[in-house]
Amino acid sequence: LLLSGYRYRRANKSQIIWRCCRNDCAGRVRFDGTGYIKVTDHLHAPNPEET
């Protein structure tokens, strides 16, 4: 998942919670059925080159 300059991977098989691809980052988003909601802030700046 690419969102707002950040790259995410599934945190579980349900595809509801997505976590930042960087292992040292706590960034998380949740999909509520209509859109993505930020759960936890990232520990780094976004990388627009990845999107």
PyMOL commands that set and color helices and strands:
alter all, ss='L'
color gray80, all
select helices_A, chain A and resi 48-50
alter helices_A, ss='H'
color red, helices_A
select strands_A, chain A and resi 2-3+6-10+17-20+28-31+36-40
alter strands_A, ss='S'
color yellow, strands_A
deselect
rebuild
show_as cartoon
